[in-house]
């Protein structure tokens, strides 16, 4: 089984702050969508993040 992990990590190793992403870069989210389309995505608080939309071509 192959598992890939995608994480946006700040210099202080933070991955979130107050329930939100550390920073928002539109190009990063486009790349995330490109890499995950057609694959299963397992997320935690990102599911409620409006910047990461659920799509029918990317099961969660």
Biopython code that builds the backbone (N, CA, C, O; Angstrom):
import numpy as np
from Bio.PDB.StructureBuilder import StructureBuilder

atoms = [
    (1, "UNK", "N", (0.847, -1.170, 0.000)),
    (1, "UNK", "CA", (0.000, 0.000, 0.000)),
    (1, "UNK", "C", (0.894, 1.235, 0.000)),
    (1, "UNK", "O", (1.901, 1.286, 0.706)),
    (2, "UNK", "N", (0.520, 2.210, -0.786)),
    (2, "UNK", "CA", (1.268, 3.461, -0.868)),
    (2, "UNK", "C", (0.424, 4.579, -0.269)),
    (2, "UNK", "O", (-0.745, 4.741, -0.621)),
    (3, "UNK", "N", (1.022, 5.351, 0.637)),
    (3, "UNK", "CA", (0.342, 6.482, 1.259)),
    (3, "UNK", "C", (1.167, 7.731, 1.005)),
    (3, "UNK", "O", (2.364, 7.757, 1.288)),
    (4, "UNK", "N", (0.534, 8.758, 0.474)),
    (4, "UNK", "CA", (1.191, 10.050, 0.260)),
    (4, "UNK", "C", (0.630, 11.052, 1.256)),
    (4, "UNK", "O", (-0.569, 11.057, 1.539)),
    (5, "UNK", "N", (1.496, 11.894, 1.782)),
    (5, "UNK", "CA", (1.075, 12.923, 2.724)),
    (5, "UNK", "C", (1.420, 14.284, 2.141)),
    (5, "UNK", "O", (2.542, 14.514, 1.688)),
    (6, "UNK", "N", (0.444, 15.182, 2.157)),
    (6, "UNK", "CA", (0.649, 16.559, 1.705)),
    (6, "UNK", "C", (0.371, 17.453, 2.904)),
    (6, "UNK", "O", (-0.708, 17.396, 3.493)),
    (7, "UNK", "N", (1.337, 18.268, 3.257)),
    (7, "UNK", "CA", (1.152, 19.162, 4.406)),
    (7, "UNK", "C", (1.817, 20.503, 4.134)),
    (7, "UNK", "O", (2.929, 20.566, 3.609)),
    (8, "UNK", "N", (1.127, 21.562, 4.495)),
    (8, "UNK", "CA", (1.712, 22.902, 4.454)),
    (8, "UNK", "C", (2.220, 23.185, 5.863)),
    (8, "UNK", "O", (1.440, 23.241, 6.814)),
    (9, "UNK", "N", (3.525, 23.362, 5.986)),
    (9, "UNK", "CA", (4.139, 23.520, 7.303)),
    (9, "UNK", "C", (4.878, 24.851, 7.360)),
    (9, "UNK", "O", (5.665, 25.174, 6.470)),
    (10, "UNK", "N", (4.619, 25.620, 8.414)),
    (10, "UNK", "CA", (5.296, 26.902, 8.608)),
    (10, "UNK", "C", (6.721, 26.667, 9.114)),
    (10, "UNK", "O", (7.072, 25.550, 9.493)),
    (11, "UNK", "N", (7.519, 27.698, 9.119)),
    (11, "UNK", "CA", (8.907, 27.575, 9.583)),
    (11, "UNK", "C", (9.004, 27.095, 11.027)),
    (11, "UNK", "O", (9.972, 26.432, 11.397)),
    (12, "UNK", "N", (8.014, 27.425, 11.837)),
    (12, "UNK", "CA", (8.027, 26.969, 13.229)),
    (12, "UNK", "C", (7.351, 25.603, 13.383)),
    (12, "UNK", "O", (7.023, 25.189, 14.494)),
    (13, "UNK", "N", (7.148, 24.910, 12.260)),
    (13, "UNK", "CA", (6.569, 23.569, 12.165)),
    (13, "UNK", "C", (5.074, 23.521, 12.465)),
    (13, "UNK", "O", (4.521, 22.442, 12.678)),
    (14, "UNK", "N", (4.432, 24.653, 12.484)),
    (14, "UNK", "CA", (2.984, 24.692, 12.706)),
    (14, "UNK", "C", (2.253, 24.280, 11.434)),
    (14, "UNK", "O", (2.686, 24.596, 10.326)),
    (15, "UNK", "N", (1.142, 23.573, 11.607)),
    (15, "UNK", "CA", (0.310, 23.206, 10.456)),
    (15, "UNK", "C", (-1.057, 23.874, 10.520)),
    (15, "UNK", "O", (-1.868, 23.726, 9.606)),
    (16, "UNK", "N", (-1.312, 24.604, 11.590)),
    (16, "UNK", "CA", (-2.570, 25.317, 11.730)),
    (16, "UNK", "C", (-2.515, 26.275, 12.900)),
    (16, "UNK", "O", (-1.625, 26.200, 13.747)),
    (17, "UNK", "N", (-3.488, 27.182, 12.932)),
    (17, "UNK", "CA", (-3.571, 28.143, 14.023)),
    (17, "UNK", "C", (-5.024, 28.534, 14.223)),
    (17, "UNK", "O", (-5.675, 29.009, 13.292)),
    (18, "UNK", "N", (-5.532, 28.340, 15.416)),
    (18, "UNK", "CA", (-6.932, 28.658, 15.745)),
    (18, "UNK", "C", (-7.920, 27.996, 14.785)),
    (18, "UNK", "O", (-8.901, 28.615, 14.373)),
    (19, "UNK", "N", (-7.660, 26.751, 14.435)),
    (19, "UNK", "CA", (-8.567, 26.008, 13.574)),
    (19, "UNK", "C", (-8.513, 26.362, 12.105)),
    (19, "UNK", "O", (-9.382, 25.940, 11.342)),
    (20, "UNK", "N", (-7.517, 27.123, 11.686)),
    (20, "UNK", "CA", (-7.399, 27.512, 10.282)),
    (20, "UNK", "C", (-6.006, 27.152, 9.783)),
    (20, "UNK", "O", (-5.133, 26.771, 10.563)),
    (21, "UNK", "N", (-5.811, 27.276, 8.494)),
    (21, "UNK", "CA", (-4.498, 27.033, 7.915)),
    (21, "UNK", "C", (-3.551, 28.153, 8.324)),
    (21, "UNK", "O", (-3.976, 29.283, 8.564)),
    (22, "UNK", "N", (-2.261, 27.826, 8.400)),
    (22, "UNK", "CA", (-1.261, 28.808, 8.811)),
    (22, "UNK", "C", (-1.211, 29.966, 7.826)),
    (22, "UNK", "O", (-1.080, 31.123, 8.225)),
    (23, "UNK", "N", (-1.315, 29.656, 6.547)),
    (23, "UNK", "CA", (-1.307, 30.689, 5.521)),
    (23, "UNK", "C", (-2.134, 30.207, 4.343)),
    (23, "UNK", "O", (-2.439, 29.019, 4.241)),
    (24, "UNK", "N", (-2.493, 31.109, 3.466)),
    (24, "UNK", "CA", (-3.330, 30.790, 2.317)),
    (24, "UNK", "C", (-2.616, 31.236, 1.053)),
    (24, "UNK", "O", (-2.423, 32.430, 0.822)),
    (25, "UNK", "N", (-2.226, 30.268, 0.240)),
    (25, "UNK", "CA", (-1.582, 30.548, -1.042)),
    (25, "UNK", "C", (-2.409, 29.830, -2.110)),
    (25, "UNK", "O", (-2.474, 28.602, -2.139)),
    (26, "UNK", "N", (-3.030, 30.606, -2.975)),
    (26, "UNK", "CA", (-3.942, 30.061, -3.980)),
    (26, "UNK", "C", (-3.276, 28.982, -4.842)),
    (26, "UNK", "O", (-3.892, 27.961, -5.147)),
    (27, "UNK", "N", (-2.034, 29.208, -5.227)),
    (27, "UNK", "CA", (-1.323, 28.242, -6.070)),
    (27, "UNK", "C", (-1.132, 26.909, -5.344)),
    (27, "UNK", "O", (-1.187, 25.850, -5.968)),
    (28, "UNK", "N", (-0.909, 26.958, -4.030)),
    (28, "UNK", "CA", (-0.768, 25.725, -3.253)),
    (28, "UNK", "C", (-2.065, 24.923, -3.267)),
    (28, "UNK", "O", (-2.037, 23.699, -3.396)),
    (29, "UNK", "N", (-3.195, 25.604, -3.134)),
    (29, "UNK", "CA", (-4.474, 24.903, -3.150)),
    (29, "UNK", "C", (-4.782, 24.326, -4.531)),
    (29, "UNK", "O", (-5.377, 23.253, -4.634)),
    (30, "UNK", "N", (-4.384, 25.025, -5.586)),
    (30, "UNK", "CA", (-4.547, 24.474, -6.946)),
    (30, "UNK", "C", (-3.713, 23.200, -7.108)),
    (30, "UNK", "O", (-4.176, 22.212, -7.678)),
    (31, "UNK", "N", (-2.492, 23.237, -6.604)),
    (31, "UNK", "CA", (-1.608, 22.067, -6.682)),
    (31, "UNK", "C", (-2.179, 20.909, -5.859)),
    (31, "UNK", "O", (-2.128, 19.758, -6.291)),
    (32, "UNK", "N", (-2.719, 21.210, -4.682)),
    (32, "UNK", "CA", (-3.359, 20.190, -3.848)),
    (32, "UNK", "C", (-4.495, 19.521, -4.617)),
    (32, "UNK", "O", (-4.618, 18.296, -4.618)),
    (33, "UNK", "N", (-5.314, 20.327, -5.263)),
    (33, "UNK", "CA", (-6.429, 19.774, -6.040)),
    (33, "UNK", "C", (-5.913, 18.907, -7.192)),
    (33, "UNK", "O", (-6.452, 17.830, -7.450)),
    (34, "UNK", "N", (-4.879, 19.374, -7.878)),
    (34, "UNK", "CA", (-4.310, 18.616, -8.993)),
    (34, "UNK", "C", (-3.785, 17.262, -8.517)),
    (34, "UNK", "O", (-3.998, 16.246, -9.178)),
    (35, "UNK", "N", (-3.106, 17.245, -7.382)),
    (35, "UNK", "CA", (-2.519, 16.009, -6.870)),
    (35, "UNK", "C", (-3.556, 15.046, -6.302)),
    (35, "UNK", "O", (-3.344, 13.834, -6.336)),
    (36, "UNK", "N", (-4.663, 15.551, -5.784)),
    (36, "UNK", "CA", (-5.623, 14.694, -5.098)),
    (36, "UNK", "C", (-6.828, 14.299, -5.937)),
    (36, "UNK", "O", (-7.563, 13.390, -5.551)),
    (37, "UNK", "N", (-7.053, 14.948, -7.065)),
    (37, "UNK", "CA", (-8.201, 14.611, -7.905)),
    (37, "UNK", "C", (-8.107, 13.155, -8.349)),
    (37, "UNK", "O", (-7.086, 12.720, -8.882)),
    (38, "UNK", "N", (-9.181, 12.413, -8.122)),
    (38, "UNK", "CA", (-9.223, 11.003, -8.484)),
    (38, "UNK", "C", (-8.698, 10.079, -7.405)),
    (38, "UNK", "O", (-8.643, 8.865, -7.601)),
    (39, "UNK", "N", (-8.312, 10.640, -6.265)),
    (39, "UNK", "CA", (-7.774, 9.847, -5.156)),
    (39, "UNK", "C", (-8.567, 10.124, -3.885)),
    (39, "UNK", "O", (-9.223, 11.159, -3.764)),
    (40, "UNK", "N", (-8.501, 9.206, -2.954)),
    (40, "UNK", "CA", (-9.151, 9.399, -1.664)),
    (40, "UNK", "C", (-8.357, 10.392, -0.837)),
    (40, "UNK", "O", (-7.128, 10.344, -0.803)),
    (41, "UNK", "N", (-9.072, 11.301, -0.167)),
    (41, "UNK", "CA", (-8.442, 12.318, 0.674)),
    (41, "UNK", "C", (-8.956, 12.141, 2.098)),
    (41, "UNK", "O", (-10.164, 12.087, 2.329)),
    (42, "UNK", "N", (-8.040, 12.052, 3.039)),
    (42, "UNK", "CA", (-8.397, 11.967, 4.453)),
    (42, "UNK", "C", (-7.919, 13.247, 5.109)),
    (42, "UNK", "O", (-6.719, 13.521, 5.149)),
    (43, "UNK", "N", (-8.858, 14.035, 5.625)),
    (43, "UNK", "CA", (-8.500, 15.295, 6.289)),
    (43, "UNK", "C", (-9.226, 15.390, 7.613)),
    (43, "UNK", "O", (-10.153, 14.640, 7.919)),
    (44, "UNK", "N", (-8.762, 16.332, 8.358)),
    (44, "UNK", "CA", (-9.370, 16.563, 9.668)),
    (44, "UNK", "C", (-10.148, 17.868, 9.620)),
    (44, "UNK", "O", (-11.244, 17.916, 9.062)),
    (45, "UNK", "N", (-9.600, 18.917, 10.192)),
    (45, "UNK", "CA", (-10.317, 20.189, 10.231)),
    (45, "UNK", "C", (-10.446, 20.815, 8.845)),
    (45, "UNK", "O", (-11.266, 21.712, 8.650)),
    (46, "UNK", "N", (-9.660, 20.363, 7.896)),
    (46, "UNK", "CA", (-9.730, 20.926, 6.546)),
    (46, "UNK", "C", (-11.087, 20.670, 5.903)),
    (46, "UNK", "O", (-11.485, 21.401, 4.996)),
    (47, "UNK", "N", (-11.814, 19.629, 6.363)),
    (47, "UNK", "CA", (-13.121, 19.346, 5.779)),
    (47, "UNK", "C", (-14.082, 20.501, 5.978)),
    (47, "UNK", "O", (-14.957, 20.732, 5.143)),
    (48, "UNK", "N", (-13.930, 21.218, 7.057)),
    (48, "UNK", "CA", (-14.824, 22.342, 7.303)),
    (48, "UNK", "C", (-14.247, 23.648, 6.771)),
    (48, "UNK", "O", (-14.874, 24.699, 6.896)),
    (49, "UNK", "N", (-13.065, 23.588, 6.182)),
    (49, "UNK", "CA", (-12.427, 24.785, 5.654)),
    (49, "UNK", "C", (-13.033, 25.101, 4.287)),
    (49, "UNK", "O", (-12.961, 24.270, 3.382)),
    (50, "UNK", "N", (-13.623, 26.276, 4.119)),
    (50, "UNK", "CA", (-14.253, 26.600, 2.833)),
    (50, "UNK", "C", (-13.258, 26.716, 1.683)),
    (50, "UNK", "O", (-13.666, 26.705, 0.521)),
    (51, "UNK", "N", (-11.964, 26.827, 1.976)),
    (51, "UNK", "CA", (-10.961, 26.937, 0.910)),
    (51, "UNK", "C", (-10.703, 25.596, 0.240)),
    (51, "UNK", "O", (-10.223, 25.551, -0.893)),
    (52, "UNK", "N", (-11.016, 24.506, 0.927)),
    (52, "UNK", "CA", (-10.845, 23.172, 0.357)),
    (52, "UNK", "C", (-12.238, 22.594, 0.150)),
    (52, "UNK", "O", (-12.882, 22.152, 1.101)),
    (53, "UNK", "N", (-12.696, 22.601, -1.085)),
    (53, "UNK", "CA", (-14.048, 22.151, -1.395)),
    (53, "UNK", "C", (-14.063, 20.662, -1.696)),
    (53, "UNK", "O", (-13.129, 20.125, -2.293)),
    (54, "UNK", "N", (-15.127, 20.008, -1.277)),
    (54, "UNK", "CA", (-15.321, 18.608, -1.649)),
    (54, "UNK", "C", (-15.781, 18.562, -3.098)),
    (54, "UNK", "O", (-16.561, 19.406, -3.539)),
    (55, "UNK", "N", (-15.297, 17.580, -3.827)),
    (55, "UNK", "CA", (-15.729, 17.406, -5.210)),
    (55, "UNK", "C", (-16.093, 15.952, -5.434)),
    (55, "UNK", "O", (-15.634, 15.078, -4.699)),
    (56, "UNK", "N", (-16.906, 15.684, -6.432)),
    (56, "UNK", "CA", (-17.323, 14.315, -6.709)),
    (56, "UNK", "C", (-16.182, 13.483, -7.278)),
    (56, "UNK", "O", (-16.237, 12.254, -7.221)),
    (57, "UNK", "N", (-15.148, 14.118, -7.824)),
    (57, "UNK", "CA", (-14.022, 13.371, -8.391)),
    (57, "UNK", "C", (-12.913, 13.131, -7.370)),
    (57, "UNK", "O", (-11.842, 12.634, -7.718)),
    (58, "UNK", "N", (-13.172, 13.485, -6.102)),
    (58, "UNK", "CA", (-12.173, 13.291, -5.051)),
    (58, "UNK", "C", (-12.907, 12.859, -3.787)),
    (58, "UNK", "O", (-13.315, 13.703, -2.990)),
    (59, "UNK", "N", (-13.080, 11.534, -3.593)),
    (59, "UNK", "CA", (-13.816, 11.070, -2.412)),
    (59, "UNK", "C", (-13.077, 11.417, -1.125)),
    (59, "UNK", "O", (-11.846, 11.433, -1.102)),
    (60, "UNK", "N", (-13.818, 11.694, -0.056)),
    (60, "UNK", "CA", (-13.206, 11.975, 1.246)),
    (60, "UNK", "C", (-13.665, 10.979, 2.272)),
    (60, "UNK", "O", (-13.257, 11.053, 3.430)),
]
sb = StructureBuilder()
sb.init_structure("model")
sb.init_model(0)
sb.init_chain("A")
sb.init_seg("    ")
for serial, (resi, resn, name, xyz) in enumerate(atoms, 1):
    if name == "N":
        sb.init_residue(resn, " ", resi, " ")
    sb.init_atom(name, np.array(xyz, "f"), 0.0, 1.0, " ", f" {name:<3s}", serial, name[0])
structure = sb.get_structure()
